[in-house]
Amino acid sequence: MKNRFRVRHIFNLFIILLVICSCEPNEDDAKKEISQMSSEKMLPADGFNFSNMVVNQEAPYGGRAAHTSAVFENKMWMIAGIQNQFTYNDVWCSKDGKNWEEVNPDAGFKARYGHAMTVAENSMWIVGGTQGNQYFNDVWRSKNGKEWVQTAGNAPFSARRWHTLTSIENRMFLIGGLSNNFDIKGDIWVSSDGIQWNLVTNLAPFGKRYGHASVLYDDKIWVIGGYDNNGNYLNDVWYSKNGFQWSLATPSADFPIRRNHALVANKKGMWLTGGIDAGNVYYDDVWFSQDGIAWEPVNIKKNFPARGYHTSLYFDDRLWVINGFSLENDAVYFQDIWGYQ
């Protein structure tokens, strides 16, 4: 009897083990699940690499900083900016980053730098900026880059520079910036037509800042880094689904603190380039994130010279770094354009 019981007990244990093993995923299934998670929530295990690169050493418009750029009508656009204390109001475009066309050498708005730009309602928009000691709070619109129409000459928000302008759900959101007398702003304004602007808040949850960057990604507006009214350089990351309610993704991202960096997005994620830290050190790095929380440095074939006050675009399957400025050794207004793939 005892031997029968032992045999039956061993047989039952064997059956249980077979059932348990049949419920466990095999190695291939586990790898497939991890791969699916990585594509949506996690950074790839081997990181991101840009092995291909094109460089335009001398853009025809010369050195430029504190300009704006956008992708519009299947072209890259560069608008206004500054070089050696000379400000511009010209408009250029390119389909490949090497050949640039001057669309308008003297657009209707005053020459400026530190302005903000976005694309909405089948148009390019620029807002604010500065020329010397004059700060602007005007709003301009163009459907072709050549003709520009002023939609607001004196908008209700204070004149400023180093702010951002981002569009979502057919509404443009102006965020933060620096007004005259070093008045750092923390307000947010919204408009659907560039004419009427309404105050969202006098002080956003992320506080006062300028030299930050913002972008539309994953149907959210993201605000990253900058310089606040307490003299702090930042590397925090905030996001909003509607421009009104904001959430903190991380108070301290993996990349070092910085201001006047550039931020761009594609379907894969967000790409952050360059900028300036608290010790006036200029960066030559690229960082990537799929969720705004985890950030990873991107390996590139050759680093662009360290800079701030540049722009970045993602166009034609390349990440572009366009012009900029450095004061690490001598003052340099870069006229080079880098494209990574």
C-alpha positions as CSV (number, residue, x, y, z in Angstrom):
1,M,0.0,0.0,0.0
2,K,2.8,2.4,0.9
3,N,4.6,1.7,-2.4
4,R,1.3,2.3,-4.3
5,F,0.8,5.6,-2.5
6,R,4.4,6.7,-3.3
7,V,4.0,5.8,-7.0
8,R,0.7,7.7,-7.2
9,H,2.2,10.7,-5.4
10,I,5.2,10.8,-7.7
11,F,2.9,10.5,-10.7
12,N,0.8,13.4,-9.5
13,L,3.8,15.6,-8.9
14,F,5.0,14.8,-12.4
15,I,1.6,15.9,-13.9
16,I,1.7,19.1,-11.9
17,L,5.2,19.9,-13.1
18,L,4.1,19.3,-16.7
19,V,1.2,21.7,-16.3
20,I,3.4,24.4,-14.7
21,C,6.0,24.1,-17.5
22,S,3.4,24.3,-20.2
23,C,2.1,27.7,-18.7
24,E,5.5,29.3,-18.7
25,P,6.4,31.4,-21.8
26,N,9.3,30.1,-23.9
27,E,12.4,32.2,-24.4
28,D,11.3,33.4,-27.9
29,D,8.0,34.6,-26.6
30,A,9.7,36.4,-23.7
31,K,12.0,38.1,-26.1
32,K,9.1,39.1,-28.3
33,E,7.2,40.6,-25.3
34,I,10.3,42.6,-24.2
35,S,10.8,43.8,-27.7
36,Q,7.2,45.0,-27.9
37,M,7.5,46.8,-24.6
38,S,10.8,48.4,-25.6
39,S,9.2,49.9,-28.7
40,E,6.5,51.6,-26.7
41,K,7.9,52.3,-23.2
42,M,11.6,51.5,-22.9
43,L,14.8,52.7,-24.6
44,P,16.5,50.1,-26.8
45,A,19.1,48.0,-25.1
46,D,21.9,48.9,-27.5
47,G,21.0,52.6,-27.6
48,F,20.5,54.9,-30.6
49,N,23.2,55.4,-33.2
50,F,23.5,57.9,-36.1
51,S,26.2,56.4,-38.4
52,N,25.4,58.5,-41.5
53,M,26.1,62.2,-41.6
54,V,26.0,65.1,-44.0
55,V,27.5,68.5,-43.3
56,N,27.0,71.9,-45.0
57,Q,30.0,73.9,-43.7
58,E,28.9,77.2,-45.1
59,A,25.2,78.1,-45.3
60,P,24.7,80.8,-47.9
61,Y,23.1,83.2,-45.4
62,G,26.3,83.1,-43.2
63,G,26.6,82.6,-39.5
64,R,23.4,82.8,-37.5
65,A,22.1,82.3,-33.9
66,A,18.8,82.8,-32.0
67,H,16.9,82.2,-35.3
68,T,13.9,79.9,-35.7
69,S,13.4,76.9,-37.9
70,A,10.4,74.7,-38.9
71,V,9.4,72.0,-41.3
72,F,6.7,73.3,-43.6
73,E,5.5,72.3,-47.1
74,N,8.1,69.6,-47.2
75,K,11.0,72.0,-46.7
76,M,13.2,73.2,-43.9
77,W,12.9,76.9,-43.1
78,M,15.3,79.3,-41.3
79,I,13.9,82.7,-40.3
80,A,15.7,85.8,-38.9
81,G,18.3,85.7,-36.1
82,I,21.5,87.5,-35.2
83,Q,25.2,87.6,-36.2
84,N,27.7,90.0,-34.7
85,Q,25.0,92.3,-33.4
86,F,23.3,92.5,-36.8
87,T,19.8,91.3,-36.7
88,Y,17.9,89.8,-39.7
89,N,14.4,89.5,-41.0
90,D,15.2,87.2,-43.9
91,V,13.6,83.9,-44.8
92,W,15.4,80.9,-46.3
93,C,14.3,77.3,-47.2
94,S,15.9,74.0,-48.2
95,K,14.9,70.6,-49.3
96,D,18.2,68.9,-48.5
97,G,20.1,71.0,-46.0
98,K,22.8,71.8,-48.6
99,N,21.1,74.0,-51.1
100,W,19.2,77.0,-49.6
101,E,16.9,79.4,-51.4
102,E,16.4,82.9,-50.2
103,V,12.6,83.3,-50.2
104,N,12.5,86.8,-48.9
105,P,15.5,89.0,-48.0
106,D,13.4,91.5,-46.1
107,A,10.1,90.1,-44.7
108,G,7.5,92.5,-43.5
109,F,8.3,92.1,-39.8
110,K,11.2,94.0,-38.1
111,A,14.5,92.2,-37.8
112,R,14.8,90.2,-34.6
113,Y,16.2,87.3,-32.7
114,G,15.1,85.2,-29.8
115,H,11.6,84.9,-31.3
116,A,9.5,81.8,-31.3
117,M,7.9,79.9,-34.2
118,T,5.4,77.1,-34.9
119,V,3.3,75.7,-37.7
120,A,-0.5,75.7,-37.5
121,E,-3.5,76.2,-39.7
122,N,-1.4,75.6,-42.9
123,S,0.8,78.5,-42.0
124,M,4.1,79.4,-40.3
125,W,3.8,81.7,-37.3
126,I,6.4,83.8,-35.5
127,V,5.9,85.7,-32.2
128,G,7.9,88.2,-30.3
129,G,11.7,88.5,-30.1
130,T,14.0,91.4,-29.7
131,Q,16.2,93.9,-31.6
132,G,18.7,95.6,-29.4
133,N,16.7,97.0,-26.4
134,Q,13.4,96.7,-28.2
135,Y,11.3,93.7,-27.3
136,F,8.3,92.6,-29.4
137,N,4.9,91.1,-28.7
138,D,3.7,91.1,-32.3
139,V,2.4,88.0,-34.2
140,W,3.0,87.3,-37.9
141,R,1.7,84.6,-40.2
142,S,2.8,83.3,-43.6
143,K,1.3,80.6,-45.9
144,N,4.3,80.6,-48.3
145,G,7.3,82.1,-46.5
146,K,7.4,85.1,-48.8
147,E,4.3,87.1,-47.8
148,W,3.9,87.8,-44.1
149,V,0.7,89.2,-42.5
150,Q,0.6,90.7,-39.1
151,T,-2.3,89.3,-37.1
152,A,-1.4,91.2,-33.8
153,G,0.7,94.3,-33.5
154,N,0.5,94.5,-29.8
155,A,-0.8,91.3,-28.3
156,P,-2.0,91.2,-24.7
157,F,1.1,89.3,-23.4
158,S,4.2,91.3,-22.6
159,A,6.9,91.7,-25.2
160,R,9.6,89.0,-24.7
161,R,12.3,86.7,-26.1
162,W,13.5,83.2,-25.4
163,H,9.9,82.0,-25.0
164,T,8.4,79.0,-26.9
165,L,5.4,78.6,-29.2
166,T,3.8,75.2,-29.7
167,S,0.6,74.2,-31.4
168,I,-1.8,71.4,-30.4
169,E,-5.4,70.8,-31.5
170,N,-5.4,73.9,-33.7
171,R,-4.4,76.1,-30.8
172,M,-1.1,77.9,-30.3
173,F,0.4,78.1,-26.8
174,L,3.0,80.7,-25.9
175,I,5.1,79.7,-22.9
176,G,7.4,81.8,-20.6
177,G,10.2,83.9,-21.8
178,L,12.3,86.9,-20.8
179,S,10.8,90.4,-20.9
180,N,12.6,93.8,-20.5
181,N,14.5,94.5,-17.3
182,F,15.2,90.8,-16.9
183,D,11.6,90.0,-16.0
184,I,11.4,86.2,-16.3
185,K,7.9,85.1,-17.2
186,G,5.9,82.0,-16.1
187,D,2.7,82.7,-18.0
188,I,0.9,80.7,-20.7
189,W,-1.2,82.3,-23.5
190,V,-3.4,80.5,-26.1
191,S,-4.8,81.5,-29.5
192,S,-6.5,79.7,-32.3
193,D,-6.2,82.5,-34.9
194,G,-3.2,84.6,-33.9
195,I,-5.5,87.6,-33.3
196,Q,-7.2,86.9,-30.0
197,W,-4.9,85.7,-27.2
198,N,-6.3,84.4,-23.9
199,L,-4.4,84.0,-20.7
200,V,-4.2,80.4,-19.5
201,T,-2.3,81.1,-16.3
202,N,-0.1,83.8,-14.9
203,L,2.1,81.2,-13.4
204,A,2.4,77.7,-14.8
205,P,3.1,74.7,-12.4
206,F,6.7,74.6,-13.8
207,G,7.3,78.2,-12.7
208,K,9.0,81.1,-14.5
209,R,11.7,80.3,-17.0
210,Y,13.3,81.3,-20.3
211,G,15.7,79.5,-22.7
212,H,13.6,76.4,-22.3
213,A,12.4,74.2,-25.2
214,S,9.0,72.9,-26.1
215,V,7.7,70.4,-28.7
216,L,4.6,68.5,-29.6
217,Y,5.1,64.7,-29.2
218,D,2.7,61.8,-28.4
219,D,-0.2,64.3,-28.6
220,K,1.3,66.3,-25.7
221,I,3.1,69.6,-25.3
222,W,6.5,69.1,-23.6
223,V,8.5,71.8,-21.8
224,I,12.1,71.0,-21.0
225,G,14.9,72.7,-19.1
226,G,15.8,76.4,-19.2
227,Y,16.7,79.0,-16.6
228,D,14.4,80.1,-13.8
229,N,13.8,83.3,-11.8
230,N,15.9,81.9,-8.9
231,G,19.0,81.6,-11.1
232,N,18.8,77.9,-11.5
233,Y,19.6,76.0,-14.7
234,L,17.1,73.2,-15.2
235,N,16.8,69.7,-16.6
236,D,13.2,69.0,-15.6
237,V,10.6,67.7,-18.0
238,W,6.9,68.6,-18.0
239,Y,4.0,67.7,-20.3
240,S,0.4,68.6,-21.0
241,K,-2.3,67.0,-23.1
242,N,-4.2,70.2,-23.6
243,G,-1.9,73.1,-22.6
244,F,-3.9,73.8,-19.5
245,Q,-3.2,70.9,-17.1
246,W,0.5,70.1,-16.6
247,S,2.2,67.0,-15.2
248,L,5.9,66.5,-14.1
249,A,7.5,63.7,-16.0
250,T,10.8,64.0,-14.1
251,P,12.4,66.8,-11.9
252,S,15.9,65.8,-13.1
253,A,16.4,64.2,-16.4
254,D,19.5,62.1,-17.3
255,F,21.0,64.9,-19.4
256,P,22.9,67.8,-17.6
257,I,21.1,71.1,-16.8
258,R,21.0,73.6,-19.7
259,R,19.3,76.5,-21.4
260,N,19.0,77.6,-25.0
261,H,19.1,74.0,-26.3
262,A,16.9,72.7,-29.1
263,L,14.2,70.1,-29.0
264,V,12.5,68.2,-31.8
265,A,10.3,65.1,-32.2
266,N,9.3,62.4,-34.6
267,K,7.2,59.3,-34.2
268,K,10.0,57.5,-32.4
269,G,10.5,60.1,-29.6
270,M,12.1,63.4,-28.6
271,W,15.6,64.5,-29.5
272,L,17.4,67.2,-27.5
273,T,20.6,68.8,-28.8
274,G,23.2,71.2,-27.4
275,G,22.7,74.1,-25.0
276,I,24.5,75.9,-22.3
277,D,25.1,75.0,-18.6
278,A,25.5,77.1,-15.4
279,G,29.3,77.3,-16.0
280,N,28.8,78.7,-19.4
281,V,29.9,75.4,-20.9
282,Y,28.4,74.7,-24.3
283,Y,27.2,71.2,-25.2
284,D,27.7,69.1,-28.4
285,D,25.5,66.2,-27.3
286,V,22.3,64.5,-28.5
287,W,19.8,62.9,-26.1
288,F,16.7,60.8,-26.9
289,S,13.6,59.8,-25.0
290,Q,10.4,58.0,-25.8
291,D,8.5,58.9,-22.6
292,G,10.2,62.1,-21.3
293,I,11.3,60.2,-18.2
294,A,14.2,58.0,-19.4
295,W,16.8,59.8,-21.6
296,E,19.7,58.2,-23.3
297,P,22.7,59.8,-25.1
298,V,22.8,59.2,-28.8
299,N,26.0,57.9,-30.5
300,I,26.8,60.0,-33.5
301,K,29.5,59.6,-36.1
302,K,31.0,63.0,-35.4
303,N,29.9,65.6,-32.9
304,F,29.0,69.0,-34.1
305,P,31.0,71.8,-32.4
306,A,29.5,72.7,-29.0
307,R,26.8,75.4,-29.2
308,G,23.6,77.0,-28.0
309,Y,21.1,79.3,-29.6
310,H,20.8,76.9,-32.5
311,T,17.8,75.1,-33.9
312,S,17.0,71.4,-34.6
313,L,14.6,69.7,-37.0
314,Y,13.7,66.2,-37.9
315,F,13.3,66.1,-41.7
316,D,13.8,63.6,-44.5
317,D,14.7,60.9,-41.9
318,R,17.5,63.0,-40.5
319,L,18.1,64.9,-37.3
320,W,19.4,68.4,-38.2
321,V,21.4,70.8,-36.1
322,I,21.3,74.3,-37.7
323,N,23.8,77.1,-36.9
324,G,24.1,78.5,-33.4
325,F,26.6,80.3,-31.2
326,S,29.4,79.6,-28.8
327,L,31.4,81.8,-26.4
328,E,33.7,79.2,-24.9
329,N,36.8,80.5,-26.6
330,D,36.0,83.3,-29.0
331,A,32.5,84.4,-30.0
332,V,31.5,82.1,-32.9
333,Y,28.3,82.4,-35.0
334,F,28.2,79.0,-36.7
335,Q,27.2,78.8,-40.3
336,D,27.3,75.0,-40.5
337,I,24.4,72.6,-40.8
338,W,24.6,69.0,-39.6
339,G,22.3,66.1,-40.6
340,Y,22.4,62.8,-38.8
341,Q,20.7,59.6,-39.8
